[in-house]
């Protein structure tokens, strides 16, 4: 494997990438918008195949989902409809006026969000795509049984836009003002935080690197960041800290003198404690306490590790249809492997790689106290494997741990949590440099978070395709030995019909496979439902490029 790629891969593997029912008074939203408002600017309308690809996401997992779009007669209002208005026929002009109003409202909200995030690509976020598909579906509707049906459907789509095309602090405030909240709404709010987190990572790493020279006690400094009592630093740095905190994150000690941030689950639990289901409360508690190792060293006791394993198992088994169940399964796998094999700085073996006697006794005690649990069965199977190897913890045995975990407790396939689109600022700058210079050295990095060089190339390629920059996309194709690519005009004809935005919306993880001594890199993109899509890259002059396969 190329030394540069290998070293970067090893570095990144050590990092942890910290991954509505009808509103009672939608009229408050409606009153902010003028009737029959014309769009502020002309934008391309979504075509029907595009709508079809997204409406499933909206209906199944969208913030208002089927309750809003499949039941347009549900007003969500405390006031009865005006019978005289309801009896009037719905004309083409009425529908056109409502469509213009919705389109204009959506475009204004997109512009506001772009301004807030200092971006131009917020429509590439999955949560904005939900609103975009709702608008497209509304525009496709050409008939209504009554004025009330049109009004209610319009109001419901506005509510979707209001929630999804907004900053996290805005959505959080709206959720607080609701009398009833569904688990889905809270989970979608958390997903928005996770998706936007990357937006701040490279800015934070850059600013904190400059600031860290003045930090002598990381633990104390984290407390100062979270309490808002940091006095030193530039105005830009202070504003960034306030923005990160204000949008629902909390700073944490990431080890080795580094500080990162994650979703503030405590704040969510405390704010909505009286409105959440018991399983969501448990999920938030687990997420809030999921950090159990720093610098490859346990920061909780092994007794606590055992407690969390049993709690996670019970939660996963009891709530198999919980919408974020895969997050819990991934955490269970990580906890179990750590419990059975230790970590680099919390080893369970002697200098001869033999598992310590006290650890074996601990395993046996765990089994006797948790008899008939899946966790005890896993530990028992691991002990049998150890006995067959004279209690030597080999690399081969460590790699077998996942196979000991039953299917109902593990996520298959598994990989690194990832956002594909949009690009964060640092990566966007790399794209612009490559566009100007066509020089592969711009990919030398380093890049923030867990973005390897090959992943950066893949994401920039997807961004170029989605934004219609086919020249850059074509330049990123592998043209080395054995390449079989079409000419640029044929490539553009083929790739322009590829919907990589939908792929970005659906993908949650990526698995890396390095072959032929690192010359070939395969990305296995894993969707939320477990379905996978693969992308192959190959080194050309030391840099990964996209292996393109023409359509038949």
Protein Blocks (a to p, Z undefined) as FASTA:
>chain_A
ZZklmmmmmmmmmpccddddddfblmlmmmmpcghiacfbdcddddfklmmmmmmmmmmm
mmnlmmlmmmmmlnopabdcdfklmmpccdfklmmmmmmmmmmmmmmmmmmmmmmnopak
lmmpmklmmmmmmmmmmmmpcbdfbfklmmmmmmmmmmmmmmmmccfklmmmmmmmpmbd
cfklmmmmmmmmmmmmmmmmmmmmmmmmmmmmmpmblmlmmmmmmnopafgdcfklmmmm
mmmmmnopacddebjhiacddddfklmmmmmmmmccfklmmmmmmmmmmpcbehhiafbd
fklmmmmmmmmmmmmmmmmmbfklmmmmmmmmmmmmmmmnopfklccbdfkopacfklmm
mmmmmmmmmghiaklmmmmmmmmmmmmnoopacfklmmmmmmmpcfklcccdddddddfb
dcdfklmmmmmmmmmnopaklmnmpaehjbdfklmmmmmmmmmmmnopaklmmmmpccbe
hiacddfklmmmmmmmpcfklmmmmpmbdcdddeehhlaccdddddfkopacddddddee
hiacddddddZZ
